[in-house]
């Protein structure tokens, strides 16, 4: 998720023909084992600056497209790649998890060499960090238990040039005490409709549970750590944008409480820019590791 518009919806790479199933159009979305295939789990890191997000789409080059191309260069019969969530254009990842199905008859590379082989076919700003055989019923999206996002803000009049495209530059001094008080209000099971940007899909259930919403400070660098069981479209960025506006004195923690009650996106703060956000880690239920 940036956040997925819906925790249960799987976007397709085309239009269903009459009588065609989703499985036929995008086999990697299947939850079921496939005879004659191995299923692999990958942990992927990427700099999202020049990509239109993780998910395959018509509006630009996607990270998923690059990973699928690399996989097919090694295993022509592979069935594509399915990720744990989507990310918006410009958002980064350190620990995005994906799975792929590869024909057994084509798999002749020692598993220890698979990372090197895949990375040799990928651009330098996308890298496979881990890859392993996994049970055939493992699913990167549906078995994810929680996701952790981190957002960086450089709070100083002069931007750190080493953090360009990695952090949001906020020049005015922020009130960290008020921001932390407001951040605590996001923890728990709540209706986050006010913090979900409009999308072409209407999401009926906007209740999500956050287990962590903390702000760490190291010098002029603020890191927002947000962890939960699911995220709505641009939810993380809306939370960070609202908290920064609290820090600027435009809202109070009491205003944030009222935002939850109104259940209206226009009542909450701005969405933070995409470049400061990173999908940091994905955790899985016992038995899905």
C-alpha positions as CSV (number, residue, x, y, z in Angstrom):
1,X,0.0,0.0,0.0
2,X,1.1,3.3,-0.8
3,X,-0.6,2.0,-0.4
4,X,-3.2,-0.2,-1.8
5,X,-6.7,1.1,-2.5
6,X,-8.2,-2.0,-1.1
7,X,-6.6,-4.8,0.9
8,X,-8.5,-7.4,-1.0
9,X,-8.6,-6.1,-4.6
10,X,-6.1,-7.3,-7.2
11,X,-5.7,-4.9,-10.2
12,X,-5.5,-6.7,-13.6
13,X,-3.3,-5.9,-16.5
14,X,-6.0,-5.8,-19.1
15,X,-9.7,-6.3,-19.6
16,X,-11.5,-9.6,-19.1
17,X,-12.8,-11.1,-22.3
18,X,-16.2,-12.8,-22.4
19,X,-15.9,-16.0,-20.3
20,X,-12.3,-15.3,-19.3
21,X,-11.4,-15.7,-15.7
22,X,-9.0,-13.5,-13.7
23,X,-6.8,-16.5,-13.3
24,X,-6.4,-16.8,-17.1
25,X,-5.6,-13.1,-17.5
26,X,-3.2,-12.8,-14.6
27,X,-2.2,-16.2,-13.3
28,X,0.1,-14.8,-10.6
29,X,-3.0,-13.5,-8.7
30,X,-4.0,-17.2,-8.0
31,X,-3.9,-18.4,-4.5
32,X,-3.8,-22.1,-5.5
33,X,-0.8,-24.4,-6.2
34,X,0.0,-25.0,-9.8
35,X,1.0,-28.5,-11.0
36,X,4.5,-28.6,-12.5
37,X,5.6,-25.3,-11.0
38,X,7.8,-24.2,-8.1
39,X,6.8,-21.1,-6.2
40,X,9.4,-18.6,-5.2
41,X,9.3,-15.8,-2.6
42,X,11.4,-12.7,-3.3
43,X,12.2,-9.7,-1.2
44,X,12.7,-6.7,-3.5
45,X,14.3,-3.2,-2.9
46,X,14.0,-0.4,-5.3
47,X,14.4,3.3,-5.8
48,X,11.0,4.4,-7.1
49,X,12.0,7.8,-8.5
50,X,11.7,6.9,-12.1
51,X,8.9,4.3,-11.9
52,X,5.1,4.7,-12.0
53,X,4.9,2.5,-8.9
54,X,5.1,-1.2,-8.3
55,X,2.0,-2.3,-10.2
56,X,1.9,-2.9,-13.9
57,X,0.0,-0.1,-15.7
58,X,-0.3,1.7,-18.9
59,X,0.8,5.1,-17.6
60,X,4.5,4.4,-17.3
61,X,7.2,1.8,-16.5
62,X,6.4,-0.2,-13.4
63,X,8.8,-2.1,-11.1
64,X,6.7,-5.2,-11.4
65,X,7.2,-5.1,-15.2
66,X,11.0,-5.0,-14.8
67,X,11.0,-8.0,-12.4
68,X,8.7,-10.0,-14.6
69,X,11.0,-9.3,-17.6
70,X,14.1,-10.5,-15.6
71,X,12.2,-13.6,-14.5
72,X,11.1,-14.5,-18.1
73,X,14.7,-14.0,-19.3
74,X,15.7,-16.9,-17.1
75,X,12.4,-18.9,-17.1
76,X,10.3,-18.2,-20.2
77,X,7.4,-20.2,-18.9
78,X,7.1,-18.3,-15.6
79,X,3.6,-17.0,-14.7
80,X,4.5,-13.5,-13.7
81,X,5.1,-11.8,-10.4
82,X,2.6,-10.9,-7.7
83,X,3.5,-8.3,-5.0
84,X,2.4,-7.9,-1.4
85,X,1.0,-4.4,-2.2
86,X,1.1,-1.5,-4.6
87,X,3.2,1.6,-4.3
88,X,2.6,5.0,-5.8
89,X,4.8,6.6,-8.4
90,X,8.0,7.8,-6.7
91,X,7.6,5.7,-3.6
92,X,10.5,3.4,-2.6
93,X,10.8,0.0,-1.1
94,X,13.4,-1.8,1.0
95,X,11.4,-5.0,1.8
96,X,8.6,-5.5,-0.7
97,X,7.7,-9.2,-0.9
98,X,6.5,-10.9,-4.1
99,X,6.0,-14.4,-5.3
100,X,6.3,-16.1,-8.7
101,X,5.7,-19.5,-10.3
102,X,8.4,-21.1,-12.4
103,X,8.1,-24.3,-14.4
104,X,10.0,-27.1,-12.7
105,X,11.5,-28.3,-16.0
106,X,13.0,-24.8,-16.6
107,X,14.6,-24.4,-13.2
108,X,18.2,-25.5,-13.6
109,X,20.0,-22.7,-11.7
110,X,21.3,-23.5,-8.2
111,X,19.2,-21.6,-5.7
112,X,22.2,-19.9,-4.3
113,X,22.9,-18.2,-7.6
114,X,19.4,-17.1,-8.3
115,X,19.8,-13.6,-6.8
116,X,22.8,-12.9,-9.0
117,X,21.1,-14.3,-12.0
118,X,17.9,-12.2,-11.5
119,X,19.8,-9.0,-10.6
120,X,21.9,-9.3,-13.8
121,X,18.7,-8.7,-15.8
122,X,17.5,-5.8,-13.6
123,X,18.3,-2.1,-13.7
124,X,20.6,-0.9,-10.9
125,X,17.7,0.8,-9.0
126,X,15.9,-2.5,-8.6
127,X,17.5,-5.3,-6.6
128,X,16.4,-8.7,-5.4
129,X,17.5,-8.9,-1.7
130,X,16.3,-12.5,-0.9
131,X,14.9,-15.3,-2.9
132,X,13.8,-18.8,-1.8
133,X,11.5,-21.7,-2.6
134,X,8.3,-21.4,-0.6
135,X,5.2,-23.6,-0.2
136,X,2.9,-23.5,-3.3
137,X,0.1,-22.0,-1.3
138,X,2.2,-19.0,-0.1
139,X,0.7,-15.7,-1.3
140,X,2.6,-12.5,-0.9
141,X,-0.5,-10.3,-0.6
142,X,-3.2,-12.4,1.1
143,X,-0.9,-13.9,3.8
144,X,0.7,-10.6,4.8
145,X,0.1,-9.9,8.5
146,X,1.4,-6.3,8.7
147,X,3.4,-3.8,6.8
148,X,5.7,-1.1,8.0
149,X,6.3,2.1,6.2
150,X,8.8,4.8,7.0
151,X,8.7,8.4,5.9
152,X,11.6,10.9,6.1
153,X,11.3,14.6,6.6
154,X,14.4,16.9,6.6
155,X,13.5,19.8,8.9
156,X,16.0,22.5,8.3
157,X,16.1,25.7,6.2
158,X,18.7,24.1,3.8
159,X,17.8,20.8,2.2
160,X,20.4,17.9,2.6
161,X,21.4,17.2,-1.0
162,X,22.1,13.6,-0.1
163,X,18.4,13.1,0.7
164,X,16.9,14.6,-2.5
165,X,14.2,12.1,-3.7
166,X,14.5,10.4,-0.3
167,X,12.9,12.9,2.1
168,X,10.4,15.8,2.2
169,X,12.1,19.1,2.8
170,X,10.2,21.1,5.4
171,X,12.1,24.4,6.1
172,X,10.1,25.8,9.0
173,X,10.8,24.4,12.5
174,X,8.2,21.8,13.5
175,X,6.7,21.3,17.0
176,X,7.7,17.8,17.7
177,X,5.8,17.5,21.0
178,X,2.5,18.3,19.4
179,X,3.2,16.0,16.5
180,X,3.9,13.1,18.8
181,X,0.8,13.7,20.7
182,X,-1.2,13.7,17.5
183,X,0.7,10.6,16.2
184,X,-0.5,8.6,19.2
185,X,-4.1,9.2,18.1
186,X,-3.6,7.1,14.9
187,X,-2.8,3.9,16.8
188,X,-5.5,1.4,17.2
189,X,-8.5,0.1,15.2
190,X,-10.1,3.2,13.6
191,X,-12.0,4.4,10.5
192,X,-9.4,6.1,8.3
193,X,-11.8,7.4,5.7
194,X,-10.6,11.0,6.3
195,X,-7.1,9.9,5.5
196,X,-7.8,7.9,2.3
197,X,-7.5,9.9,-1.0
198,X,-10.3,9.4,-3.5
199,X,-9.7,6.5,-6.0
200,X,-11.6,5.1,-8.9
201,X,-12.7,2.3,-6.6
202,X,-15.1,3.0,-3.8
203,X,-13.9,1.3,-0.6
204,X,-16.7,0.4,1.6
205,X,-14.7,-0.7,4.6
206,X,-12.2,1.9,5.6
207,X,-11.5,0.5,9.1
208,X,-7.8,-0.4,9.6
209,X,-5.6,-1.1,12.6
210,X,-2.3,0.7,13.2
211,X,0.0,-0.9,15.8
212,X,2.6,1.9,15.5
213,X,2.8,5.5,14.6
214,X,5.9,7.1,16.0
215,X,8.2,10.0,15.1
216,X,11.9,9.4,15.5
217,X,14.4,12.4,15.5
218,X,18.0,12.3,14.6
219,X,19.5,15.7,14.1
220,X,17.3,17.5,11.5
221,X,16.0,14.2,10.2
222,X,12.5,13.1,11.3
223,X,11.5,9.5,10.5
224,X,7.8,8.6,10.8
225,X,7.3,4.9,11.5
226,X,3.9,3.6,10.6
227,X,2.9,-0.1,11.0
228,X,-0.5,-1.7,10.5
229,X,-2.5,-4.5,9.1
230,X,-3.6,-2.7,6.0
231,X,-3.5,0.7,4.3
232,X,-5.9,2.7,2.2
233,X,-4.9,4.7,-0.9
234,X,-2.3,7.3,0.1
235,X,-3.2,6.7,3.8
236,X,0.4,6.9,5.0
237,X,1.1,10.1,3.1
238,X,-2.1,11.7,4.4
239,X,-1.1,10.8,8.0
240,X,2.3,12.3,7.6
241,X,1.0,15.4,5.8
242,X,-1.5,16.0,8.6
243,X,1.1,15.5,11.3
244,X,3.5,17.9,9.7
245,X,0.7,20.5,9.5
246,X,0.2,19.9,13.3
247,X,3.9,20.6,13.7
248,X,3.4,23.9,11.7
249,X,0.6,24.9,14.0
250,X,-2.2,24.6,11.4
251,X,-3.9,21.8,13.3
252,X,-4.0,20.7,16.9
253,X,-4.2,17.1,18.3
254,X,-7.8,17.9,19.1
255,X,-8.4,18.7,15.4
256,X,-7.0,15.4,14.5
257,X,-9.5,13.6,16.8
258,X,-12.3,15.5,15.0
259,X,-11.0,14.4,11.6
260,X,-11.7,10.8,12.5
261,X,-15.3,11.7,13.4
262,X,-16.0,13.6,10.2
263,X,-15.0,10.7,7.9
264,X,-14.3,13.2,5.1
265,X,-11.0,13.5,3.3
266,X,-11.4,17.3,3.0
267,X,-11.4,17.6,6.8
268,X,-7.9,16.2,7.2
269,X,-4.5,17.5,6.2
270,X,-2.5,17.4,3.0
271,X,-0.8,14.3,1.5
272,X,3.0,14.3,1.9
273,X,5.0,14.0,-1.3
274,X,5.7,10.5,-2.5
275,X,9.5,10.7,-2.5
276,X,9.8,10.5,1.3
277,X,7.9,7.2,1.7
278,X,9.5,3.7,1.8
279,X,7.8,0.3,2.2
280,X,10.2,-0.9,4.9
281,X,9.1,-4.3,5.9
282,X,6.3,-6.9,5.5
283,X,5.5,-9.5,8.2
284,X,3.7,-12.8,7.6
285,X,1.7,-15.0,9.8
286,X,3.3,-18.1,11.3
287,X,3.6,-20.8,8.6
288,X,3.9,-18.2,5.8
289,X,7.5,-17.3,6.3
